[in-house]
């Protein structure tokens, strides 16, 4: 069982970077070719989880054993029983990535056993979509690996063995969440599977060639439908091991029967006759008994996200159904429809029982419903967090503890939504929404010295539909469907491209992204009226979860598009594409002239929309802010706009689809029928932006020089930080308690209070413009490509330590240029 080929030389690390692989695609079974006509889909295998193994002998362990590996859909590789890596990162199938590993730390002299667990989901979910298969390849799980053993290459081929234990399945999907609910019957899984399980019924793996005209049965990458395999674009994920802060157990109760584990736990909790749990400590002794369930609940003390482990001793056949929850269970209170349908099921083998989740989940509360005839001992519960780490020592600290807590909360919120992509929430969907991620990106750019995931956000989103607009979420069932999108999410993605223009000025990356940015802007052109505004833009013009009107001629959509035009012009100039810059600037000027129709002189702000030539009364923070940040609002109007849209006595909180803790069925039904109920004074009140689009509102306040109002608005986020929660929620009155798009206060404190921003593209020169006079003391450090830039100031003076040249804005508005280095400046008394 030794799969190896001679190594061409000891320079084989170069070979491992060659786009042509030596390893073959291997699968669990031979694929019978399905030769269909052009455009006819072939069948795909259902969900499956398979074990592949091989062994190799080392006379001595070398200093390194470089390897590269990938799989469709996911893999976990173990060497001699210890985990060596997992992946790959999410991507569109034709942009599949591989991972570089070093196997030497886990290798030993003599015989070594390599076991790779490969998952194939079969059906698209919130983070994976199947490949468009050819007649053979892309229809089921496949694996490819090659490793440099020094005198030879270890490669995947038909000498490898495969085991299909049939131990795992995925519960039927419920709701719109899209996260797999894994079910493991450990009775079917050898306890020693990680070390190769020599007594199991292994059989030979199969080489899976590509079969289509021109493929010539090629079985080594690059092949259709995956194309050239790409190197991993981000660093490793990881995190701490965390244990519960509270454990409680209820007495046995009548068993609840339901095929879905989450539904079964939910039904039990909804039964008023079931006894309440009381405090306990691990290890917990349970005796459910025949026809009974016993309920165990733990509180992690905060939202956590990663791989759950439940260590237990239980009789064979004992069933443990798990439900993950972001909020506490309240007896007698119906759950909102947005509650996650996430959980798992474990059936005990009766020996060496330990449930180790293979799917990443976020939760605070874990409810376990345990059924079985004999006694059960739960020894402990643990979560190994699996997140993209924040790098470096950036910080913010001030004389105001409330603001310091907001900075920390935003960092944690984004951390929990930094996986192999920026996600909306770890607890419910884990989708890579192309608009949401712009806030995560800005937090990374201002708090972490590692900007790989900030780049990855725009690279992953660069997957337009045939008509040029982006899917609202990439990689998953939404992108696969090619259906309705949120057009303005593409404009936030374009803002993310412009953020990279400002922070990195990476010409190669920008040149790759610019054509998509232009296509997005051009997608809107058929909806540009003769008056120079956008009208009747189709699909889902979400704008924000707040009750913003975007029907008819829309000021907000027009202004977001205009911002995109200016940003694209900036990028085009950097790339030397002056023709496109002129095109974008010309359109912006046309919009500027037409945009005047939205101005309301009496109220001093811009209307949301105009329908069939008739101005409508509604105004919002979104409309006023978008007018400022797009440059469409003349400077002399900025103060009046901010006075109106940031006046707390005028603000009302409304949403078209949510409220009272979650999504609202009635409101959603109204929205689908085209019914919108205005239950506020549209003439005098202003609809407040939800946390997501508040980033635009705060930018507008900063442009207008109204940092005091910006800081005051930030304090609203403190409402999320209670009852042990240390993250920002999705919306003001409802939604997930940990939503990455709500994290703008963290970015704001760095860019608008500490005042560190790029003064030139790529930080050719930094700009330091602190918010003087609003706080007794502020200090912090922000990342730049050259290292951390530190600032500390109070009423007496300012201290700056910068690794690159910068412009310093003084309290009187003067601007002074300084070179890299340390500056201490006292202010006149």
Secondary structure, DSSP 4 states (H G I P E B T S, - for coil): ---EEE-S-TTHHHHTTSSS-SSPPEESSPPPP----TTPPPP----EEEEEEEEEEESS--S--EEEEEEESEEEEEETTEEEEEE-----GGG-EEEEEE-GGG--SEEEEEEEEEEE-SS--SS-------SSTTSS-EEEEEEE-SSEEEE-STTSEEE----EEEPPP-TT-----EEEEGGGS-TTGGGT-TTS--EE-EE----STTTTT--SSSBTTTBS-EE--S--EE--EEE-SEEEE---EE----SSHHHHHHHHHT-TTSPPPEEE-SSEEE---TTEEEEEEEEEEEEEEEEEEEEEE--TT-EEEEEEESS---TTSPPPTTS---EEEEE--SSS-EEE-SS-EEEEEEEEEEE-SS-EEEEEEEEEE-EEPP-S--EEEES-HHHHHHHHHHHHHHHHTBSSSB-S-TTTT--EETTTHHHHHHHHHHH-S--HHHHHHHHHH--B-TTSPBPSEESSHHHHHT----HHHHHHHHHHHHHHHHHT--HHHHHHHHHHHHHHHHHTGGGB-TTSSBBS--S-----SB----SSEEHHHHHHHHHHHHHHHHHHHHTT-HHHHHHHHHHHHHHHHHGGGGEETTTTEEBSEEETTEEP--BBHHHHHHHHHTT-S-GGGHHHHHHHHT-TTTEE--BSSEETBEE-HHHHHHHHTT-----S-TTT-EEPPPTTTHHHHHHHHHHTT-HHHHHHHHGGGGGGS-TT--S--SSSSBS-S--GGG-HHHHHIIIIII-EEESSGGGSSEEE---TTSSSEEEEEEEETTEEEEEEEESSEEEEEESS-EEEE-TTS-EEEE-SEEEEEEPP-
